[in-house]
Amino acid sequence: MHADRSVGKCSTNHPQHHQSNPPPPLFGNPCDSQLPTYRIIPAEIFDTHTRSKGVSIATMVSFAFNTMIGQVTDIAIQNIGGWRYFIVFTVCNFTNAVFFWLVLPETKQIPLEEMNYLFTNAPWIVVGADKSKYRANLGQDLERRAAEVREKGVHEEEYHE
C-alpha cells in the first residue's frame, strides 16, 4: 500500500506540478514562511479594547490571501515554471523582513498595557531612534505612584495623631 506523503504539505495533485523541479532550499516553503509573523504582530500591536477586532481582521485578510495563493499557484507554475514562481515568495519574504526591521518597534519585555503608547508614539522609522522617547515605562510610573501613596499615607497618619 502506497502512502500519500503530500498530505499537509503545500502541493497540488496536478500531474504537471510533479514534473517541474522543486525549488532550491533557499526559497523555503511559501505556505508557512511568514505565517507566525502575521499571527503574532496583530496580537501585540492592538490595545486591549481593539485587540479582538484587529486580530479578527488580520486573520480574515491572511485567509483571503492564502486562498488567492492557493487558486493562483497551479496556474503560475504551469505558465512560468515552479522555481520562477517561488522567486515571488523570496522577494515578499525579503521585503517583509526589511519592513519589520525598519518600521516595527521592539516589543521585547514590554507589557501589553504599554503597547498602545508604544505604537502611538514610535516614529515611522524606528531604526536608530532613541527608544526612551517612545516607551511609556508604566512600571516605573507605577512604582513612583505607589511611593507617593505610601508617603501620603505616612503624612496622613502623622496628621491624625
N, C-alpha and C positions, 0 to 999 in steps of 0.2 A: 504494500500500500504506500503510495507516494504522498507525503505531507506537503501542503502548500506553505512554503516559507515566506510568502509575501504578505501574510495576514498581519495587519497592524503596521505595515511599512508604507512609505509613500511610493506607490507604484500603481500601475493600471494593468489590466489583463489584456490590453491591446497587443496583438502579435508584433506590430512594428516597434512598440516600446522596448520589447525584449531584444530586438535585433540591433538597436543602437548601443554604442559603447556607454558604460556607466560613467558618471562624472568622476574626475580625479578627487582624492580625499580632501584636497584643498577647499573644494566648494562645500563640503558638508552636506547635510540633509536639509533641503529647503523647507521641509514641512515643520521642523521644530527648532530652527536656528534662533529665532527671536521670540518664540512663544513665552518663555519665562519673563522676559522684559516687559512684554505687553500685559502681563498679569500683575506684576509687582508695582510698576510705576503708577498706574491709576489708583491702586490701593494706598499708596503713600502720599500722593500729592493732594488728594482731596481731604478737606477737613471733615470732622465728624458729621456735620449737618448735610453735606453733599456727597459723601463717600458712596452710598448705595446707588444713587443715580449715576454718578460718574463712572463707577466700576461697571454698572449695567450697560451704559452707552459704549464704553470701551470694549466690553465683551461682545456686544452686538456688532460693532464695526469690525472686530477681529474675525468673528464668524462669517461676516459678509465677504471680507477679503479672502478668507480661506475657501469659501465656496467659489468665488471668482477664480482663484488659482486652480482649484480642482476642475473647473469647467474649461479653462484655457490651456492647461498643461498638455493634454494629449494633442491638441491642435498645434500648439507651438513646437512640441517635439517632432511631430510629423513634418512641419513646414521648415523649421530652421535647424533641427537636429538637437539631440539631447544636451551635449556639452555646451553649445551656444546658449541654450535656454537657461542653463544653470548659471551662466555669467550674470544674468539679470539679478539673481539672488545674491551673488557675491557683491555686486555693486550696491544693492539695497542694504546688505549687512554692513558694508564699509561705511556708507553714508549714515546709517543709523548709529554706528559706533562714534563717528565724528560728532553727530548731533548730541548724543548723550553726554559725551565728554565736554563739549563746548557750552551747552545750554542748561543742562540739568544740574542743580547744586547737589553736593554730597549730603546724604541723609543719614550717614552712619552715626549711631549713638545720639540721635535727636528724637525726643519723644513725639508721639503723634500730635500732642497738643500744640507743638510748635510748627507743624508743617504748613499751616495756613500762613503764618507770619513769614516763614522761610520762603515760600513760593510767591508771596505777595511782594516781598521786599528785595528779593535777589535780582541782580542785574540781568540783562538779556544774555550777556556773555559772562560766564562765571569763572572761566579760566583766568587766573592771575588776579582776581578780585579779592579784596580783604573780607574774609568770612565773618569777622566780628561785626561788620557793618550790617549784615542781613540775617544774623541769628538772634533769636528772641532771648535766649538764656533764661527761660522761665524758671529753671531750677534755682539759679542764683537769686532771681526776683522773689521766689517763694521763700527762700532762706532769709532774705532781707525783711520780708513782711512778717515772717514768724518771729524774728528778733524784735521787730517793732512791737508786735503784740505782747511778747514776753516782757519787754521793757515797760510798756504801758500798764500791764498787769502789776508789775512791781510798784510803779508810781501810784497806782490806784490803791494798793494795799497800804502804802505809807500814808496816803491821804485819809483813808478811813480809820486809821488807828488813832 
